[in-house]
């Protein structure tokens, strides 16, 4: 099987609703500001992260996806929560119930990139000035981050 699980599964089911597993993370700078990614697929802000590939753990996915999307090397410190009751439709017509695991991530190296294939922009925001996020799942994770709630399951 190829390395892109979503592409592979979509070749079998087309745009039909499926369950997809993602990992996202909260990265804060020294000022406590939260890093957000302006996504190319929807042109809106959200937490960086991506799909779990076959054989990967959630922690491995967080490390790989954050590096790909931000240029930063991270370490998952603790789990913020698991978000399970959410549905999304993508610009290409794909539909999915999206299950995401969000981590509190510590920067351990790397350099912040300007943009890439998935990222229009990366920016740190103060908790009080965060723009509307890509979906309800990210909004709920943000609320849990701001309220310092950990280990939630929604």
Helices and strands as residue ranges (DSSP letters): H 5-13, E 18-27, E 34-39, E 45-46, E 49-51, H 58-70, E 72-89, E 95-110, E 119-125, G 127-129, H 136-146, E 152-153
